[in-house]
Amino acid sequence: MVKETSQEISDASAEAKAIRTALAEAHTGLKNCQQKLHQLVHEDAKKQKLNVSDTGEVTDADDSDSGIFDDRALKVQMFAALIGAVLDEADEIDASTTRALRRDLGHDKNDFNSKVATSLESADADYAARLLKKGSKMSDADLRELDRILSHHHNDPAFSTAFFDKLGPKQTLKLYGDVSLDSDAGDNRKRLVEDLQRNMGMNLATATDPDNKPHLPESWSAQLRKAGAERIQLDHSVNLDMFQPGKDGVYGYQLLGGILRYGHYDSHFLTPVAEHVTQLNQKHPDMFQYRSMGIDRPDFDPSSAKPGDHEPLNGVLEALGHSPEAAEDFFTGPMHEYSDDGTLQGPMSKIDGKSGYFDFLSHKDPEELPGMNTNRDSSPDGFADSLGHALESATTGHAYDDNDAPPVKHSPEQAKLVQQVVDRFGEKDGPGLLNGHDSAPYKTMRDSLGHITAEYMGDFQRSLSAHGDLPSYGAGADLDADAARSFLGQVGQDPEAYASISASQQAYTAVQVDQAMNADTDSTVGTEGRVRNAVHPGATIAGIMSQARAEAVHDTHTADDKDFNDHVDAVNRAVSKGILIGTGSIPGNVAGNVVGYGIGEVQDQVIKSIKHDTTTDAQHDAGLKYSGGMEAAQDSARAAVDRAARHGHFTPSTLTDLKNGAADAATDGHAAGAQWEDARHG
């Protein structure tokens, strides 16, 4: 009796402490929400001339005429969304507290509860794990609730770690697979499953980041790699191989590939997974192929516009595309060998005779590309696109789809990787991999290669000219001139890549012109000579781009002029980075004022030049296929001189001479670039 009483007292104490913790955490969270609302309603709203009613309705208090770029209706909408986000956070805190208190109180009215939650995060993780364990039997309401909890906590290490720890690696994959197969059960269910895919990816990234406290241990990651190479039985019967009866189930990595497409992963977790999956592809080329006669193939990437992809390497490459540090480590760091069950064996010098993963993944026969014969359309395009995303992330230092990310100073390893990429696709059989009448298995990565080029514009201009002093952004890439010309000619046939390269070229050149006209120098060369030198390298690239565009439109018919004119977003993105790269390369940033006035004007100029750079079939047949591009290069050079002249003191006559000299240099450079590209085709 005494022992039982002692236990009850202990349980009562634990329950009371848990209730106190839940209420204290709720108080802190709600107070924080209150402070956010006060800041929004009483301070931020007034600064933006907005009114917020007692019911939260936001209205515009500014009755003056709005500026051309000041969309007041959009401002009201965005501000209302900020208030709504805080209210949603408060609702979720309230719901979390309710769940924690119900768990702490227990269901036995005669005994105190000994199994209490230690925090709101713990209670939510337990509840979320119990929901997911229902698998495909989850109702829409359950799945919606699970998505809401996972979304709310996706940056919370305590929740994410507890959630995946309660499930374990293999059960995590199985349950995701069970639910993801419901994506064809209707539009509403599909949206909920897509949200689950994104939320699980974001939470897994948080839980596996060793910089977070707490985080999942290495043993969890090792178990995940082991489960990745094993077949997992799902609630829905799935047979990957009609030639091996009884081999039901799918490989764990095929399930993980869907989850990994979302989240910024730490290299400590992701790089071993990427190495293991790549090595499994090399050792067992048919391992992840789907060779069943079934029409409906299981889909573990429900968010994809092209369903039916079962190649986990594609999902891994997408994860690398969102995880720059891991991507750089994967492509440039030392390789490590893993056994089939994911156990680390030690250092590895080569894979299939290649000294690195980029060489291995870019030297495969088109019929052997990962993903071939596994998609519904039997196309490897998904692999090439994902490989491009991973390379873009590895070489630029930011996620491939983070359009607002500022440029990152290039490391020596990144610069060397760019050199390898240019050599691979600019030499020998490389051009045929990106373009060709018969097959071009890597063509879908050209847009990413264009974005990479845009962020290494100084290196490309330096390689195509005798101007060894053109600055790089960080470590320089030592590019072979012939390979660089060939590379640009192939990549430039993609409309988005063309827009990115053209925009960055004009922006970077504008900075060099500003330097030539305004920077302090001890050079005895006159201003006109320095301006000519600044214009010529970029104009050479413009000439290559013109010829590449003409080839795509008139020779291979892989695009038309409208395709090249419809990439304003790519232009805006590349202009901003081109100017930042140019000014960031200058000691002391003495031309930093270019950023202040030049971006919008350069964007307009690039868009104008791209739309101007069009040719008719008659012009093409007459040998005038790049005349429009030459005029655009001349106009761009003159405009750069005009902008730079605002920062100095130049007489009208001097300015005219400088503009004429810049236009002449643009003519010479453009002609040289176009002729080089034309000569390459014989």
TORDRENNU-564838 format. One line per 3 residues: number of its first residue (from 1); their letters; for each residue z, x, y of C-alpha. Coordinates in Angstrom, 2 decimals, always signed. Last residue first. Layout:
N
NUM> A> Z:X:Y; ... .
//
This chain:
682
682> GHR> -90.65:+32.05:+24.01; -87.55:+29.90:+23.98; -85.38:+32.69:+25.40 .
679> ADE> -88.01:+33.20:+28.10; -87.20:+29.80:+29.59; -83.49:+30.62:+29.80 .
676> WQA> -84.16:+33.93:+31.48; -86.71:+32.33:+33.79; -84.26:+29.66:+34.88 .
673> GAA> -81.55:+32.22:+35.61; -83.88:+34.50:+37.56; -85.32:+31.63:+39.58 .
670> HGD> -81.85:+30.34:+40.43; -80.70:+33.78:+41.53; -83.70:+34.41:+43.75 .
667> TAA> -83.63:+30.98:+45.36; -79.84:+31.08:+45.83; -80.15:+34.50:+47.48 .
664> DAA> -82.79:+33.08:+49.83; -80.56:+30.11:+50.63; -77.64:+32.41:+51.40 .
661> GNK> -79.82:+34.51:+53.68; -81.03:+31.41:+55.50; -77.48:+30.16:+55.90 .
658> LDT> -76.31:+33.53:+57.22; -79.22:+33.74:+59.67; -78.52:+30.24:+60.97 .
655> LTS> -74.82:+31.04:+61.37; -75.63:+34.18:+63.31; -77.87:+32.20:+65.65 .
652> PTF> -75.26:+29.51:+66.17; -72.62:+32.15:+66.99; -69.92:+32.74:+64.42 .
649> HGH> -66.17:+32.74:+64.97; -64.34:+32.17:+61.72; -62.61:+29.50:+59.65 .
646> RAA> -65.17:+26.78:+60.31; -67.90:+29.19:+59.20; -66.69:+28.94:+55.60 .
643> RDV> -67.67:+25.28:+55.43; -71.14:+25.90:+56.87; -71.70:+28.88:+54.57 .
640> AAR> -70.82:+26.79:+51.52; -73.19:+24.05:+52.72; -76.07:+26.54:+52.96 .
637> ASD> -75.41:+27.76:+49.41; -75.23:+24.19:+48.06; -78.48:+23.24:+49.76 .
634> QAA> -80.24:+26.25:+48.24; -78.87:+25.50:+44.79; -79.97:+21.86:+45.13 .
631> EMG> -83.47:+22.96:+46.13; -83.59:+25.20:+43.06; -82.44:+22.36:+40.85 .
628> GSY> -85.19:+20.12:+42.11; -87.77:+22.81:+41.34; -86.51:+23.22:+37.77 .
625> KLG> -89.25:+21.54:+35.78; -92.06:+22.55:+38.07; -94.30:+23.85:+35.27 .
622> ADH> -96.94:+21.17:+35.73; -95.92:+19.45:+32.52; -92.34:+19.18:+33.79 .
619> QAD> -93.45:+17.87:+37.15; -95.53:+15.22:+35.43; -92.68:+14.34:+33.08 .
616> TTT> -90.53:+13.73:+36.12; -87.69:+15.99:+37.17; -84.11:+15.54:+38.26 .
613> DHK> -81.67:+17.90:+40.00; -81.01:+15.65:+42.96; -78.35:+13.66:+41.11 .
610> ISK> -76.65:+16.89:+40.17; -76.98:+18.28:+43.68; -75.49:+15.18:+45.29 .
607> IVQ> -72.59:+15.12:+42.85; -72.00:+18.80:+43.55; -72.07:+18.31:+47.33 .
604> DQV> -69.68:+15.36:+47.20; -67.26:+17.34:+45.07; -67.60:+20.33:+47.40 .
601> EGI> -66.70:+18.12:+50.36; -63.67:+16.64:+48.63; -62.37:+20.03:+47.53 .
598> GYG> -63.00:+22.03:+50.68; -60.44:+21.26:+53.32; -57.01:+22.32:+52.12 .
595> VVN> -58.12:+24.19:+49.04; -60.25:+26.50:+51.15; -57.11:+27.25:+53.20 .
592> GAV> -55.96:+29.40:+50.30; -58.49:+32.04:+51.26; -55.86:+34.73:+51.75 .
589> NGP> -54.38:+33.89:+48.33; -52.17:+36.99:+48.54; -54.51:+38.80:+46.21 .
586> ISG> -57.48:+36.50:+45.44; -57.71:+35.16:+41.89; -55.79:+32.01:+42.74 .
583> TGI> -58.37:+31.17:+45.38; -61.23:+31.15:+42.90; -59.31:+29.51:+40.08 .
580> LIG> -58.00:+26.84:+42.46; -61.50:+26.23:+43.79; -63.02:+25.96:+40.32 .
577> KSV> -60.11:+23.84:+39.13; -60.61:+21.21:+41.80; -64.38:+21.30:+41.34 .
574> ARN> -64.05:+20.97:+37.56; -61.99:+17.77:+37.59; -64.07:+16.11:+40.27 .
571> VAD> -67.30:+16.94:+38.48; -66.03:+15.76:+35.09; -64.99:+12.46:+36.67 .
568> VHD> -68.40:+12.05:+38.34; -70.21:+12.33:+35.04; -72.99:+9.76:+35.20 .
565> NFD> -75.93:+11.74:+36.64; -76.60:+13.82:+33.53; -76.84:+10.78:+31.27 .
562> KDD> -79.13:+9.10:+33.80; -81.45:+12.09:+33.66; -82.06:+11.61:+29.96 .
559> ATH> -80.51:+13.09:+26.86; -81.46:+14.46:+23.44; -85.16:+14.33:+24.19 .
556> TDH> -85.62:+17.80:+22.63; -88.25:+18.96:+25.13; -88.14:+16.72:+28.21 .
553> VAE> -84.56:+15.67:+28.86; -82.59:+18.28:+26.92; -84.99:+21.08:+27.86 .
550> ARA> -84.98:+20.08:+31.52; -81.19:+20.11:+31.52; -81.08:+23.58:+29.99 .
547> QSM> -83.60:+24.83:+32.56; -81.54:+23.47:+35.42; -78.33:+24.88:+33.94 .
544> IGA> -79.85:+28.34:+33.58; -80.92:+28.20:+37.22; -77.45:+27.08:+38.32 .
541> ITA> -75.98:+30.04:+36.42; -78.19:+32.37:+38.43; -77.19:+30.52:+41.59 .
538> GPH> -73.57:+31.35:+40.81; -74.33:+35.06:+40.57; -76.51:+35.11:+43.76 .
535> VAN> -74.22:+33.37:+46.25; -71.48:+35.97:+46.79; -73.91:+38.90:+46.98 .
532> RVR> -75.99:+37.06:+49.56; -72.85:+36.34:+51.57; -71.85:+40.04:+51.46 .
529> GET> -75.30:+41.05:+52.69; -75.15:+38.56:+55.55; -71.67:+39.76:+56.54 .
526> GVT> -72.80:+43.37:+56.83; -72.06:+46.08:+54.29; -69.74:+48.74:+55.71 .
523> SDT> -66.88:+47.41:+53.60; -63.38:+47.87:+55.04; -62.60:+44.18:+54.55 .
520> DAN> -60.55:+41.40:+56.09; -61.62:+38.06:+54.65; -63.71:+35.63:+56.67 .
517> MAQ> -67.41:+35.65:+55.76; -67.44:+37.20:+52.29; -64.17:+35.51:+51.37 .
514> DVQ> -65.49:+32.08:+52.32; -68.63:+32.82:+50.32; -66.51:+33.77:+47.30 .
511> VAT> -64.54:+30.52:+47.60; -67.73:+28.47:+47.79; -69.02:+30.32:+44.70 .
508> YAQ> -66.01:+29.13:+42.70; -66.63:+25.55:+43.79; -70.37:+25.68:+43.11 .
505> QSA> -69.88:+27.21:+39.67; -67.03:+24.86:+38.79; -69.17:+21.83:+39.56 .
502> SIS> -72.25:+23.08:+37.72; -70.19:+24.03:+34.65; -68.39:+20.69:+34.50 .
499> AYA> -71.52:+18.61:+35.12; -73.55:+20.50:+32.52; -70.71:+20.18:+30.00 .
496> EPD> -70.70:+16.43:+30.55; -74.48:+16.15:+30.21; -74.75:+18.38:+27.09 .
493> QGV> -77.79:+20.62:+27.42; -75.63:+23.06:+29.39; -73.91:+24.19:+26.18 .
490> QGL> -77.13:+25.64:+24.81; -78.34:+27.41:+27.93; -74.84:+28.57:+28.78 .
487> FSR> -74.43:+30.18:+25.35; -77.81:+31.90:+25.55; -76.96:+33.37:+28.95 .
484> AAD> -73.47:+34.41:+27.79; -74.82:+36.02:+24.62; -77.32:+38.05:+26.64 .
481> ADL> -74.67:+39.12:+29.16; -71.97:+40.06:+26.63; -68.68:+38.71:+27.90 .
478> DAG> -65.59:+40.82:+28.58; -63.11:+38.01:+29.28; -60.74:+38.95:+32.09 .
475> AGY> -56.98:+38.45:+32.01; -55.66:+36.21:+34.78; -58.20:+34.09:+36.60 .
472> SPL> -61.06:+36.54:+36.75; -62.26:+38.13:+39.98; -65.82:+39.19:+40.81 .
469> DGH> -65.56:+42.96:+41.27; -68.04:+43.89:+38.57; -70.90:+42.37:+40.50 .
466> ASL> -73.95:+43.49:+38.54; -74.60:+39.92:+37.57; -74.59:+37.68:+34.50 .
463> SRQ> -71.26:+38.96:+33.12; -69.50:+38.62:+36.49; -70.61:+35.02:+36.91 .
460> FDG> -69.38:+34.19:+33.40; -66.02:+35.88:+33.92; -65.45:+34.22:+37.29 .
457> MYE> -66.32:+30.83:+35.79; -63.69:+31.06:+33.05; -62.18:+27.62:+33.72 .
454> ATI> -65.61:+25.96:+33.93; -66.73:+27.73:+30.77; -63.85:+26.19:+28.84 .
451> HGL> -64.78:+22.73:+30.13; -68.38:+23.30:+29.02; -67.23:+24.42:+25.58 .
448> SDR> -65.26:+21.18:+25.36; -68.38:+19.14:+26.20; -70.38:+21.15:+23.65 .
445> MTK> -68.01:+20.24:+20.82; -70.11:+17.34:+19.60; -73.07:+19.66:+18.93 .
442> YPA> -71.31:+21.61:+16.17; -73.47:+20.45:+13.26; -76.78:+20.83:+15.08 .
439> SDH> -79.41:+19.60:+12.69; -83.17:+19.26:+12.58; -84.40:+19.42:+16.19 .
436> GNL> -81.70:+21.78:+17.32; -78.70:+22.17:+19.55; -75.13:+23.42:+19.12 .
433> LGP> -75.36:+25.08:+15.70; -78.91:+26.21:+16.39; -77.66:+28.32:+19.29 .
430> GDK> -75.28:+30.25:+17.02; -77.81:+31.53:+14.47; -78.03:+34.99:+16.08 .
427> EGF> -75.91:+35.14:+19.26; -74.72:+32.68:+21.88; -72.60:+30.35:+19.73 .
424> RDV> -70.53:+33.02:+18.03; -70.60:+35.54:+20.87; -69.45:+32.95:+23.40 .
421> VQQ> -66.63:+31.79:+21.09; -65.53:+35.38:+20.39; -65.43:+36.21:+24.12 .
418> VLK> -63.45:+33.04:+24.74; -61.00:+34.20:+22.06; -60.66:+37.56:+23.82 .
415> AQE> -59.79:+35.81:+27.08; -57.14:+33.71:+25.35; -55.56:+36.78:+23.75 .
412> PSH> -55.55:+38.68:+27.06; -53.74:+35.73:+28.66; -55.46:+33.47:+31.14 .
409> KVP> -53.52:+32.26:+34.17; -53.16:+28.49:+33.77; -55.36:+26.00:+35.60 .
406> PAD> -53.58:+22.92:+36.95; -53.26:+19.94:+34.58; -54.68:+16.73:+36.08 .
403> NDD> -57.32:+16.16:+33.41; -54.84:+16.48:+30.55; -57.33:+15.66:+27.78 .
400> YAH> -57.73:+19.20:+26.43; -54.02:+19.93:+26.59; -53.28:+23.00:+28.71 .
397> GTT> -53.41:+26.77:+28.23; -57.15:+27.11:+28.87; -58.26:+29.06:+25.77 .
394> ASE> -56.13:+27.43:+23.08; -56.43:+23.90:+24.47; -60.21:+24.11:+24.73 .
391> LAH> -60.38:+25.64:+21.26; -58.36:+22.76:+19.81; -60.50:+20.13:+21.55 .
388> GLS> -63.68:+21.82:+20.36; -62.41:+21.85:+16.79; -61.71:+18.12:+17.16 .
385> DAF> -65.29:+17.41:+18.24; -66.70:+19.58:+15.45; -64.56:+17.83:+12.84 .
382> GDP> -65.35:+14.34:+14.07; -69.07:+15.06:+14.11; -69.06:+15.92:+10.40 .
379> SSD> -70.95:+12.72:+9.59; -71.04:+10.72:+6.37; -71.15:+7.50:+8.43 .
376> RNT> -68.02:+6.04:+6.81; -66.36:+9.41:+7.09; -65.51:+11.49:+3.99 .
373> NMG> -68.98:+12.79:+3.20; -68.57:+15.73:+5.60; -65.03:+15.76:+6.99 .
370> PLE> -64.49:+19.49:+6.75; -67.90:+21.12:+7.08; -69.39:+22.09:+3.74 .
367> EPD> -72.78:+20.45:+4.17; -73.11:+22.08:+7.59; -72.62:+25.52:+6.03 .
364> KHS> -69.46:+27.06:+7.42; -69.27:+29.87:+9.94; -67.35:+28.11:+12.73 .
361> LFD> -64.16:+27.29:+10.81; -63.78:+30.72:+9.24; -64.58:+32.60:+12.45 .
358> FYG> -62.09:+30.49:+14.38; -59.46:+30.91:+11.66; -59.52:+34.68:+11.82 .
355> SKG> -60.69:+37.82:+10.02; -63.24:+36.10:+7.82; -63.81:+37.00:+4.17 .
352> DIK> -62.73:+33.58:+2.91; -59.54:+33.93:+4.92; -58.60:+37.47:+5.91 .
349> SMP> -55.57:+39.63:+6.78; -52.71:+37.48:+5.43; -49.02:+38.10:+6.11 .
346> GQL> -46.39:+36.58:+3.79; -45.97:+33.96:+1.05; -44.71:+30.95:+3.03 .
343> TGD> -44.24:+27.96:+0.74; -46.60:+25.08:+1.48; -46.95:+23.75:-2.07 .
340> DSY> -50.38:+25.33:-2.47; -48.98:+28.70:-1.48; -49.08:+29.76:+2.15 .
337> EHM> -50.57:+32.95:+3.59; -49.86:+33.93:+7.17; -52.37:+34.79:+9.89 .
334> PGT> -51.56:+36.93:+12.92; -52.06:+35.23:+16.27; -55.34:+34.44:+18.03 .
331> FFD> -56.60:+31.11:+16.70; -53.35:+29.57:+15.44; -51.12:+31.15:+18.10 .
328> EAA> -53.41:+29.93:+20.90; -53.44:+26.43:+19.41; -49.66:+26.42:+18.99 .
325> EPS> -49.15:+27.37:+22.62; -51.74:+24.84:+23.80; -50.38:+21.78:+21.93 .
322> HGL> -52.52:+18.69:+22.67; -55.71:+20.16:+21.18; -53.59:+21.68:+18.42 .
319> AEL> -52.62:+18.13:+17.41; -56.31:+17.18:+17.48; -57.01:+20.16:+15.22 .
316> VGN> -54.34:+18.95:+12.79; -55.84:+15.45:+12.76; -59.28:+16.88:+11.97 .
313> LPE> -57.77:+19.13:+9.29; -56.37:+16.00:+7.62; -59.86:+14.92:+6.49 .
310> HDG> -59.58:+11.24:+5.60; -61.66:+9.72:+8.40; -62.38:+6.03:+7.71 .
307> PKA> -62.32:+4.65:+11.22; -64.61:+5.78:+14.04; -63.09:+4.43:+17.29 .
304> SSP> -59.84:+5.98:+16.14; -56.49:+4.29:+16.79; -56.09:+3.27:+13.13 .
301> DFD> -56.07:+6.90:+11.96; -54.82:+6.41:+8.40; -57.79:+4.37:+7.21 .
298> PRD> -58.19:+3.50:+3.56; -61.82:+3.03:+2.54; -63.35:-0.39:+2.20 .
295> IGM> -66.63:-0.09:+0.33; -65.10:+1.24:-2.87; -67.37:+3.57:-4.83 .
292> SRY> -64.72:+6.28:-4.69; -65.26:+9.89:-3.77; -62.95:+10.37:-0.82 .
289> QFM> -62.77:+14.08:-0.11; -59.40:+15.64:+0.59; -59.31:+18.19:-2.22 .
286> DPH> -63.04:+18.84:-2.43; -62.96:+22.25:-0.71; -59.91:+23.43:-2.71 .
283> KQN> -59.13:+27.02:-1.72; -60.68:+26.91:+1.77; -59.55:+23.39:+2.62 .
280> LQT> -56.08:+24.20:+1.28; -56.08:+27.27:+3.54; -56.86:+25.15:+6.59 .
277> VHE> -54.10:+22.67:+5.71; -51.56:+25.48:+5.28; -52.53:+27.27:+8.49 .
274> AVP> -52.34:+24.08:+10.55; -48.96:+23.14:+9.03; -47.64:+26.65:+9.70 .
271> TLF> -48.93:+26.40:+13.31; -47.38:+23.00:+13.96; -43.65:+23.58:+13.53 .
268> HSD> -42.96:+26.90:+15.27; -45.94:+26.21:+17.53; -44.13:+23.34:+19.21 .
265> YHG> -45.96:+20.05:+19.19; -47.22:+17.98:+22.14; -47.61:+14.46:+20.73 .
262> YRL> -50.30:+12.25:+19.22; -53.00:+13.16:+16.68; -50.25:+14.43:+14.39 .
259> IGG> -49.46:+10.93:+13.07; -52.96:+10.32:+11.67; -53.19:+13.73:+9.99 .
256> LLQ> -49.76:+13.16:+8.44; -51.24:+10.47:+6.18; -54.06:+12.68:+4.93 .
253> YGY> -51.53:+15.50:+4.70; -49.48:+13.45:+2.26; -52.38:+13.25:-0.14 .
250> VGD> -53.43:+9.80:-1.18; -52.42:+7.67:-4.14; -53.92:+6.90:-7.52 .
247> KGP> -55.25:+9.65:-9.73; -55.30:+7.42:-12.79; -58.99:+7.81:-13.34 .
244> QFM> -60.40:+11.11:-12.03; -64.11:+10.62:-11.37; -63.54:+7.61:-9.09 .
241> DLN> -61.59:+9.86:-6.74; -59.46:+8.72:-3.83; -57.84:+5.78:-5.56 .
238> VSH> -55.69:+3.59:-3.32; -53.49:+0.74:-4.54; -51.67:-0.77:-1.58 .
235> DLQ> -47.92:-0.17:-1.74; -48.68:+3.53:-1.45; -48.29:+6.30:-4.00 .
232> IRE> -48.20:+9.76:-2.48; -50.35:+12.58:-3.79; -48.90:+16.00:-3.05 .
229> AGA> -50.14:+18.72:-0.69; -48.53:+17.16:+2.38; -45.28:+16.58:+0.50 .
226> KRL> -44.82:+20.34:+0.20; -45.66:+20.83:+3.87; -43.12:+18.13:+4.79 .
223> QAS> -40.46:+19.75:+2.59; -40.98:+23.01:+4.49; -40.70:+21.15:+7.80 .
220> WSE> -37.40:+19.59:+6.71; -36.12:+23.00:+5.54; -36.98:+24.42:+8.98 .
217> PLH> -34.34:+22.16:+10.47; -35.04:+18.99:+12.49; -33.87:+19.18:+16.09 .
214> PKN> -30.62:+18.65:+18.00; -30.83:+20.02:+20.59; -34.41:+20.64:+21.64 .
211> DPD> -35.90:+24.12:+21.91; -36.70:+24.03:+18.18; -39.22:+21.22:+18.78 .
208> TAT> -39.51:+19.30:+15.51; -37.78:+16.07:+16.64; -39.70:+15.80:+19.91 .
205> ALN> -43.10:+16.27:+18.28; -42.13:+13.80:+15.56; -41.17:+11.26:+18.23 .
202> MGM> -44.54:+11.49:+19.98; -46.41:+11.20:+16.69; -44.34:+8.25:+15.51 .
199> NRQ> -44.97:+6.49:+18.81; -48.74:+7.00:+18.73; -49.14:+5.76:+15.15 .
196> LDE> -46.73:+2.88:+15.75; -48.71:+1.80:+18.82; -51.89:+1.78:+16.74 .
193> VLR> -50.08:-0.36:+14.16; -49.07:-2.85:+16.85; -52.61:-3.01:+18.18 .
190> KRN> -53.96:-3.57:+14.67; -51.47:-6.38:+14.06; -52.70:-8.20:+17.17 .
187> DGA> -56.37:-7.63:+16.35; -56.11:-8.86:+12.77; -55.10:-7.59:+9.32 .
184> DSD> -57.40:-4.56:+9.53; -54.61:-2.29:+10.78; -52.46:-3.18:+7.77 .
181> LSV> -53.34:+0.10:+6.04; -51.32:+1.88:+8.73; -48.12:+0.17:+7.53 .
178> DGY> -48.15:+1.52:+3.98; -49.34:+4.94:+5.14; -46.55:+5.22:+7.69 .
175> LKL> -44.06:+4.26:+4.99; -45.39:+6.89:+2.61; -45.46:+9.67:+5.22 .
172> TQK> -41.89:+9.09:+6.42; -40.74:+8.67:+2.82; -42.08:+12.13:+2.00 .
169> PGL> -40.55:+13.85:+5.03; -37.03:+12.34:+4.99; -36.24:+8.88:+6.33 .
166> KDF> -32.73:+9.41:+7.72; -33.70:+12.83:+9.07; -36.78:+11.34:+10.74 .
163> FAT> -34.69:+8.87:+12.76; -31.78:+11.24:+13.41; -34.10:+13.87:+14.90 .
160> SFA> -35.95:+11.33:+17.03; -32.74:+9.71:+18.33; -30.88:+12.89:+19.26 .
157> PDN> -34.07:+14.55:+20.54; -34.80:+11.74:+23.05; -38.32:+12.02:+24.49 .
154> HHH> -39.80:+9.27:+22.26; -36.67:+7.12:+22.69; -38.09:+4.09:+24.52 .
151> SLI> -41.38:+4.23:+22.64; -39.64:+4.38:+19.26; -37.43:+1.41:+20.14 .
148> RDL> -40.32:-0.71:+21.44; -42.55:+0.16:+18.50; -39.81:-0.88:+16.07 .
145> ERL> -39.34:-4.19:+17.90; -43.08:-4.89:+17.77; -43.13:-4.00:+14.08 .
142> DAD> -40.25:-6.35:+13.35; -41.87:-9.19:+15.36; -45.18:-8.60:+13.58 .
139> SMK> -43.33:-8.94:+10.30; -42.60:-5.84:+8.29; -43.61:-6.22:+4.64 .
136> SGK> -46.09:-3.35:+5.03; -43.17:-0.95:+5.15; -39.73:-2.56:+5.15 .
133> KLL> -38.38:+0.98:+5.39; -39.74:+1.06:+8.94; -37.17:-1.53:+10.04 .
130> RAA> -34.28:+0.28:+8.38; -35.35:+3.54:+10.04; -35.43:+1.83:+13.44 .
127> YDA> -31.92:+0.41:+12.92; -30.48:+3.77:+11.89; -32.20:+5.53:+14.77 .
124> DAS> -30.96:+2.87:+17.19; -27.36:+3.24:+16.04; -27.56:+7.02:+16.21 .
121> ELS> -29.09:+6.92:+19.69; -26.37:+4.53:+20.88; -23.77:+7.00:+19.65 .
118> TAV> -21.49:+7.85:+16.71; -22.35:+4.68:+14.85; -19.57:+3.37:+12.65 .
115> KSN> -19.21:+3.39:+8.91; -15.43:+2.89:+8.51; -15.43:-0.73:+9.71 .
112> FDN> -12.08:-2.50:+9.95; -11.29:-4.99:+7.26; -10.73:-8.76:+7.01 .
109> KDH> -13.70:-10.04:+9.02; -16.14:-7.94:+7.00; -19.54:-7.81:+8.70 .
106> GLD> -19.20:-4.61:+10.70; -17.75:-4.25:+14.20; -19.45:-0.88:+14.67 .
103> RRL> -22.83:-2.19:+13.53; -22.69:-5.17:+15.85; -21.54:-2.92:+18.69 .
100> ART> -24.40:-0.46:+18.12; -27.06:-3.18:+17.98; -25.77:-4.81:+21.17 .
97> TSA> -25.64:-1.46:+22.93; -29.23:-0.71:+21.96; -30.37:-4.13:+23.25 .
94> DIE> -28.61:-3.58:+26.59; -30.03:-0.08:+26.90; -33.48:-1.51:+26.08 .
91> DAE> -33.14:-4.15:+28.78; -32.09:-1.51:+31.32; -35.14:+0.59:+30.46 .
88> DLV> -37.36:-2.47:+30.82; -35.85:-3.08:+34.26; -36.61:+0.52:+35.23 .
85> AGI> -40.21:+0.18:+34.03; -40.64:-3.10:+35.90; -39.59:-1.47:+39.16 .
82> LAA> -42.18:+1.26:+38.67; -44.81:-1.35:+37.74; -44.11:-3.22:+40.98 .
79> FMQ> -44.80:+0.03:+42.84; -48.11:+0.44:+41.03; -49.24:-3.09:+41.86 .
76> VKL> -48.24:-2.82:+45.52; -50.08:+0.53:+45.79; -53.15:-0.98:+44.12 .
73> ARD> -53.20:-3.77:+46.68; -52.78:-1.23:+49.48; -55.82:+0.81:+48.48 .
70> DFI> -55.72:+3.65:+51.01; -58.95:+5.66:+50.59; -60.91:+3.94:+53.36 .
67> GSD> -57.82:+3.60:+55.47; -55.89:+0.39:+55.62; -56.09:-1.79:+58.68 .
64> SDD> -52.58:-2.54:+59.89; -50.53:-5.40:+58.46; -48.20:-3.15:+56.46 .
61> ADT> -45.41:-5.16:+54.81; -47.19:-5.46:+51.46; -45.39:-7.52:+48.84 .
58> VEG> -43.32:-6.67:+45.76; -41.52:-9.42:+43.84; -38.24:-8.20:+42.35 .
55> TDS> -36.35:-11.50:+42.43; -34.30:-10.47:+45.47; -37.57:-9.64:+47.23 .
52> VNL> -39.12:-6.19:+47.58; -41.07:-5.44:+50.76; -43.48:-2.50:+51.12 .
49> KQK> -44.13:-0.13:+54.02; -44.41:+2.95:+51.76; -41.32:+4.55:+53.27 .
46> KAD> -39.55:+1.19:+53.17; -40.30:+0.77:+49.47; -39.04:+4.27:+48.66 .
43> EHV> -35.66:+3.76:+50.33; -34.02:+0.39:+49.71; -35.96:-0.96:+46.74 .
40> LQH> -36.93:+2.21:+44.89; -33.75:+4.20:+45.48; -31.57:+1.18:+44.75 .
37> LKQ> -33.54:+0.52:+41.58; -33.07:+4.11:+40.41; -29.35:+3.94:+41.17 .
34> QCN> -29.02:+0.73:+39.16; -30.89:+2.29:+36.25; -28.46:+5.22:+36.29 .
31> KLG> -25.55:+2.79:+36.34; -27.09:+1.03:+33.34; -27.29:+4.28:+31.38 .
28> THA> -23.77:+5.41:+32.23; -22.27:+2.00:+31.46; -24.18:+1.77:+28.18 .
25> EAL> -22.95:+5.23:+27.19; -19.36:+4.20:+27.97; -19.74:+0.92:+26.08 .
22> ATR> -21.11:+2.62:+22.99; -18.49:+5.38:+23.11; -15.62:+2.87:+23.49 .
19> IAK> -16.95:+0.84:+20.58; -17.19:+4.00:+18.48; -13.66:+5.05:+19.44 .
16> AEA> -12.31:+1.60:+18.52; -14.12:+1.64:+15.17; -12.83:+5.12:+14.33 .
13> SAD> -9.28:+4.12:+15.26; -9.49:+0.93:+13.23; -10.84:+2.89:+10.26 .
10> SIE> -7.93:+5.34:+10.48; -5.43:+2.49:+10.74; -7.09:+0.77:+7.77 .
7> QST> -6.93:+3.99:+5.76; -3.23:+4.40:+6.54; -2.62:+0.82:+5.48 .
4> EKV> -4.41:+1.43:+2.19; -2.36:+4.58:+1.55; +0.90:+2.81:+2.39 .
1> M> +0.00:+0.00:+0.00 .
//
